[in-house]
Amino acid sequence: MKKEVSVLVGAGSIGMAIARRVGAGKITVVADYSKDKAEGAAKTLEDAGFETRTIITDLGSKESILELVKFATELGPVKHLINAAGVSPSQAPVEKILQVDLYGTSVLIEEFGKVIAEGGSGVIISSQSGHRLPALSLEENEALATAPTDKLLQLPFITAITDTLKAYQYSKRCNVLRVAGEACKWGKRSATINSISPGIIITPLANDELHGPRAEGYLNMIKGMPAGRAGTPDEVGDLAEFLMSSRGRFISGADFLIDGGCTASYWYGDLQYLKSTH
Ligand SMILES: NC(=O)c1ccc[n+]([C@@H]2O[C@H](COP(=O)([O-])OP(=O)(O)OC[C@H]3O[C@@H](n4cnc5c(N)ncnc54)[C@H](O)[C@@H]3O)[C@@H](O)[C@H]2O)c1
């Protein structure tokens, strides 16, 4: 019998924290745009007793996603999909953010929904950033949740986006809505899919920010949060593990904000000053 497969897209700190919690006894497919990242992550997992395969995948390309689906399904039944790949507003222009974070992530959810094993589960990493957009109209929500993926980037309210922060926020809102839309299809295979919206999580990039020229603004934001500190990839990993475990079988199509109360404070507390900039 073939071993079950756990697919990790995006071999950064958050993705790795989740992969380590759910991959034991399975084959973990590490897919990343960067060969070095994929191979480095696979080595770390292998050195900790996991069995891995690597593949270079561009989340912004449907062709590349289809290659990943083929690669993973040939190895065995795909029990888990973890998407922790993405580009942030300071890393890429508007078109790239929409291509990877909005379009590509939607294609990934749809294509793995066609092959996910019975009883399988998916977790898509969104962001607290999507929770900073005001409510969208019913029509906009429905379009982001259910429009054919090849039409998503042509939606008028998406083509109107001109700044990277808005591109990121709409993309992350789309992840949450798309998960809800696709959960209906994943359910037909007795599989669940949910999104997690992290707040500030310390990763190598965030740690650089904390010690770089913009450290003061960052530290003030962290101090103003109800939790009074940033989060760790392991805390996101713990939540994902629960959602993907046997205890999470009644949870699907949902989004989980894990941000130390940052969003609450952004709308109603000490962090309301951020509204003019974020
Ligand atoms: N770190 C945070 O504070 C934070 C907060 C909220 C949301 N997030 C989200 O979490 C996810 C993971 O973030 P992270 O902090 O672990 O970042 P990271 O940069 O450590 O990891 C992201 C990974 O995605 C890969 N990647 C980028 N573009 C890709 C593409 N087109 N195809 C395939 N792989 C690609 C990168 O090579 C990298 O390995 C992202 O979606 C990010 O938006 C992070």
The ligand as a Tripos MOL2 file, in Angstrom:
@<TRIPOS>MOLECULE
LIG
   44    48     1     0     0
SMALL
NO_CHARGES

@<TRIPOS>ATOM
      1 N1          5.0140   36.0350    9.1690 N.am      1 LIG1
      2 C1          3.9420   36.7370    9.4150 C.2       1 LIG1
      3 O1          3.9300   37.6160   10.2970 O.2       1 LIG1
      4 C2          2.6830   36.4910    8.6330 C.ar      1 LIG1
      5 C3          1.5230   37.1200    9.0600 C.ar      1 LIG1
      6 C4          0.3470   36.8960    8.3650 C.ar      1 LIG1
      7 C5          0.3510   36.0800    7.2570 C.ar      1 LIG1
      8 N2          1.4950   35.4960    6.8470 N.ar      1 LIG1
      9 C6          1.4040   34.6470    5.6730 C.3       1 LIG1
     10 O2          1.9760   33.3980    5.9490 O.3       1 LIG1
     11 C7          2.4660   32.8140    4.7470 C.3       1 LIG1
     12 C8          3.8670   32.3090    5.0110 C.3       1 LIG1
     13 O3          4.6160   33.3760    5.4810 O.3       1 LIG1
     14 P1          6.0210   33.2390    6.2180 P.3       1 LIG1
     15 O4          6.0940   34.3720    7.1820 O.co2     1 LIG1
     16 O5          6.2750   31.8410    6.6760 O.co2     1 LIG1
     17 O6          6.9260   33.6720    4.9900 O.3       1 LIG1
     18 P2          8.2210   33.0710    4.3120 P.3       1 LIG1
     19 O7          8.7030   34.1270    3.3680 O.co2     1 LIG1
     20 O8          9.1470   32.5550    5.3710 O.co2     1 LIG1
     21 O9          7.6260   31.8330    3.5050 O.3       1 LIG1
     22 C9          6.9720   31.9840    2.3070 C.3       1 LIG1
     23 C10         7.4940   30.9160    1.3620 C.3       1 LIG1
     24 O10         6.7340   31.0280    0.1570 O.3       1 LIG1
     25 C11         7.6240   30.8370   -0.9230 C.3       1 LIG1
     26 N3          7.0520   31.4640   -2.1160 N.ar      1 LIG1
     27 C12         6.9350   32.7690   -2.3970 C.ar      1 LIG1
     28 N4          6.3670   32.9260   -3.6150 N.ar      1 LIG1
     29 C13         6.1050   31.6830   -4.0850 C.ar      1 LIG1
     30 C14         5.5410   31.1840   -5.2820 C.ar      1 LIG1
     31 N5          5.1200   31.9920   -6.2640 N.pl3     1 LIG1
     32 N6          5.4310   29.8460   -5.4350 N.ar      1 LIG1
     33 C15         5.8650   28.9940   -4.4730 C.ar      1 LIG1
     34 N7          6.4310   29.4190   -3.3280 N.ar      1 LIG1
     35 C16         6.5420   30.7400   -3.1360 C.ar      1 LIG1
     36 C17         8.9320   31.4730   -0.4920 C.3       1 LIG1
     37 O11        10.0280   30.9830   -1.2490 O.3       1 LIG1
     38 C18         8.9690   31.0870    0.9870 C.3       1 LIG1
     39 O12         9.6490   29.8560    1.1750 O.3       1 LIG1
     40 C19         2.3290   33.8840    3.6700 C.3       1 LIG1
     41 O13         1.1650   33.6490    2.9080 O.3       1 LIG1
     42 C20         2.1450   35.1530    4.4720 C.3       1 LIG1
     43 O14         1.3670   36.0950    3.7630 O.3       1 LIG1
     44 C21         2.6730   35.6730    7.5030 C.ar      1 LIG1
@<TRIPOS>BOND
     1     1     2 1
     2     2     3 2
     3     2     4 1
     4     4     5 ar
     5     4    44 ar
     6     5     6 ar
     7     6     7 ar
     8     7     8 ar
     9     8     9 1
    10     8    44 ar
    11     9    10 1
    12     9    42 1
    13    10    11 1
    14    11    12 1
    15    11    40 1
    16    12    13 1
    17    13    14 1
    18    14    15 2
    19    14    16 1
    20    14    17 1
    21    17    18 1
    22    18    19 2
    23    18    20 1
    24    18    21 1
    25    21    22 1
    26    22    23 1
    27    23    24 1
    28    23    38 1
    29    24    25 1
    30    25    26 1
    31    25    36 1
    32    26    27 ar
    33    26    35 ar
    34    27    28 ar
    35    28    29 ar
    36    29    30 ar
    37    29    35 ar
    38    30    31 1
    39    30    32 ar
    40    32    33 ar
    41    33    34 ar
    42    34    35 ar
    43    36    37 1
    44    36    38 1
    45    38    39 1
    46    40    41 1
    47    40    42 1
    48    42    43 1
@<TRIPOS>SUBSTRUCTURE
     1 LIG1         1 GROUP 0 **** ****
